[in-house]
Amino acid sequence: MKKVTRKIQSYNGVAVRRNVYLPGLLNLNIVRLLNKAKLIGRFGLPQIQCDTLVYPDFLAVYKERGLYTRTRMTGVCFYSFDKEFDGENGLFNAIFYNNEKRLAYFKERFKDVKFLVTPDYSVFGDIPFIENLYRIFRARIVALWFILELKAVVIPNISYGEAADFPVYFTGLENCSVVAFNTKGHMKYNRERNLLKSAVKYAVDNLPLKTILVYSVCGKDETCLEIFNYAIENGIQVRIVNNTLRERNLLRRGA
C-alpha cells in the first residue's frame, strides 16, 4: 500500500509533510497482520501453522476466565455462542478498527494463556457461502494476532458448513499436524454426526496430521471417539481434552 503524506503547519509556522497511516483511514488495519502471513488459495486465506508436541490438558471456554490458569497446561477455546465472545467489543473488531484500549484489554485477559484454539465462528450449510467464508477469514485474522502479539501456541479449530466446501475451509492449514474439533452440538442428529465424520476424514486425508484435540461434552468418551474412528485407524492420536461440561457429565454418570 502506497505511502501518503499530508501538509501541515508546524508550531513555528513552517509547512511540513507528515506521513499518514492510510490503512487506518481505509479501515484496513488488518494489513499489519496480513503482511506477515502467507495468503493461500483463490480467496487468500492466511496460512496457519501448528506442529506443537505439547498439548493442553484442560480447555476453558472464553467466558471461564477464572479457569484460564486452572492447570499449567490449560488452553482457551471459543466453543460457545458467538455472542459470548464476539460483537461490537469483541477481539476481531478491536483488531479491525485498531482499538488500542480493547486490544490492551485482550492482551491482559490472555497474558498467561499458553494455548489458544482459534475462534469457532459459527458456519452453516443454509447461509450464504460468502458469510461462512468471511467467518473463516475472521478466525484466521484473530489467529494471526494470537501468534504475533501473544506468542501463544495457536491450534486451528476446524469449521465447516457443507462437505462440498471443505477444500476452501481447509485452505491455509496445509502445514498443521495438530488441529481441534468441537463435537458439542454435533452428536444429536445423524446429519450433523455424518458431516463431522466427513470433516474428520477430509482432515486426515489432506493434512499432515499427527494429533486431533477434541472438545467433547459427552458423558461417555466412547460415544465421541466413534466419530474419530477413521483418524484412529490411520494412526492419528485423538485426545479428548478435559473441560467443565465434560467433567459435569462424567460426574452425573458416576464415571
N, C-alpha and C positions, 0 to 999 in steps of 0.2 A: 504494500500500500504506500502510495507516494507521500512524501513529507509536505506539510502545508505550514506556511508561516503567516503571521498577522502583524501588521504595522501598528505599534502603539507609541504613545508619548511617555518617555521616561520622566523621572522626578525633576530632572533639570531642563525639561522641555525638548530634549533631543529625540527625534524619531528613531526607534529601533524595531527590529523584527524579532519576534518570538515564535518558537515552534508551537504549533497547535496539535494536540493529540486527536487526530482525525477519527480513529476508531471510536473514541468516546462520543464524538458528535454524531456518529452514524449508528450508534448502538451496536457496535461490533467489537466490544471489549473481549469477546471470546477468542479473537485472533491471537491474543497473547499466548493462549494455551495451544491453539491450533498450529501456530508457527513452530511449536516444539514437538509436534506429533507427526507421524506418518499417516496420511489420509489414503484410505484403501477403497477401491471399487468405484463403480459408477456414481455413487452418492457421496463419496468422500468421507466415509465414517472413520473417525480416529481409531488407530490401532492401539490395542491394549495388550500388554504382555504380563503373564503371570506364570512363574515357574518356581514358586515357593516350595521348600521342602519341609516347612513347619506350618502347622495349621491351628486355627482357633479351636479351643475345647468347649467354648460356650459362645452362643450368639445372642446378644441383646438387641432387641429392635430399637429403632430410633428413639421412641418415647421413653425407654427404660434407662434414662441417663444415670440413675443410681447404680446400674449394673454394668456400666462400661468397663469397670475395673474389678469385676467380681472375681476373676482369676487373672493370673499374669498373662494368659493367652486368650483373653476374651476378645471377640470381634463384634462389630456393629453391622447390622443389616437393616433393610428398609422393607421388611415383609409385613406391611400393614396398609391400611387405606391411604391412598396418595395424599389426602388432605392432612394427614398427621405429620407429614414431613415435607410437603411441597405446598406452593402457593405464593402469595404476594411477598411474604417474608422468608421464603424458602431459600435453600442454598443456590439452586440454579439461578434464580432471579438476582441474588446477590452477585453472582459471577457475571451474569449477563449485563447488569447495569453498573458493575464495579462499585457496589455499595460497600464502602470500606468499613463502616460500622458493623454491618451484618457479617461481612467476611471475617472481621476480628472476632465476632461472637462465635462463629463456627470453628475458627481455629482454636479458641479456648474450649469449646464444647468437646472437640475431638482430640485434644492435645495429648492425652495419654493412651489413645487407642492404637493398638498395633496392627489390627486387621480391619479392613472395611470392605464389605460386599457392595458392589455398585448398586445404585438405587433401582428398585423394582417399579419403575413407572409402568402402570398397567397398560397392556396392549390387548386387543380383542379382535376376533375374526369378523365382527359385524360393525366395525367402524372403519372409516376410510384409511387406506394404506398409508397415505401421507401423514396422518396423525400418529399412527403407530411408529412410522419411521422417525418422526420428529422426537417421539419419546425415547426411542433407542439412542438417537443423537444426543439428547439432553443427558442421558445416563453416561454417555462417553465423555461429555464435557465435564461433568462432575467427577468422573473417574480421573481425568487428567489433573483436575485441581487437587484431588486427594493425593495423587502421586507427586506432583510438583511442589505443593505447598505443605503437605503434612508428612511426606516421606514415609507413608504407611505402606504395608502390603495390601494391594488392592486386588480383590478377587472378582472377576466378572460374573455377574448374575446372568443366567440365560433366560431371556424373554422371547416370547413368540406369540403370534396370533393365529396364523394358518401355516400348515406344513408347506404349502407352495411358496411361502415367503422365507423359509429357513435360510436359503442362500444369502439373502440380504441381511437378515437379523444376525447371522453368524460372521458377517464380513468384519474384518479387523481383529478377530480372535484367533487367527491362524497360528500364533506363537504361544498360545496358552496351553499349559499342561495341567492347570488346575482351574476348575470353574465351579459355580454354585448353582443349585437348583432349589426352588421352593416348591414343595408339594402341598402346602396348605391351600385348601380351596380347589384342589385338582383331583381329589380322590373319590368324590361322591358320585360323579356321573361317568358313565362309560366313555362318552366322547372326550371328556377332559382327561381321563386316565390314558386313553389311547393317544391323544395328541401329545401328552407328556412323554409317553414311551417313544413316540416318533421323534421328539426333540432329543431325547437321550441317545437314540440310535444315530441320529444325524451328527450329534456332537462326537460320538465315539468314532464314527466313520470319517469325519472330516477334520478333527482337531487332534493334535499330538497329546492326547490326554493320558495322564497318569493317575489323577485323583479327581473325584467328584465329591464336593461337600454338599450335604443335603440338609435343608431346613424342613424338619418334619414335626407335626404335632400329633401323629398317630399314637394311640395307646399301645400298639404292637409294632415293633420295628420290622417284623417280618412282612407286615402289610405294605409298608413303604418300600422295603428292599425288593419286593417282587417287581416293582416298576423299573428297577435298575438291573434286572437280570441280564440284559444284553451287555451292559457295561461290565458286570462282574464276570460274565463268561468270556469276555475279551481281555481279561487281566487288569481291568481298571479298579483301583481301590475306591470303594464307595464308603464314605464316612458320614454317618448321621451325627450332626453336631447338636449337643445339648442346648436346650432353650427353655424358657419359662413355661410355655404351654405344653411342651413335651413332658417336662417334669410333673406338671399337674396331672396330665392324662395318664402317665405311668403310675402315679400315686393312686389315682382313682381305681386303676385295675389291680392295685396291690402288687405291682411288679417291682 
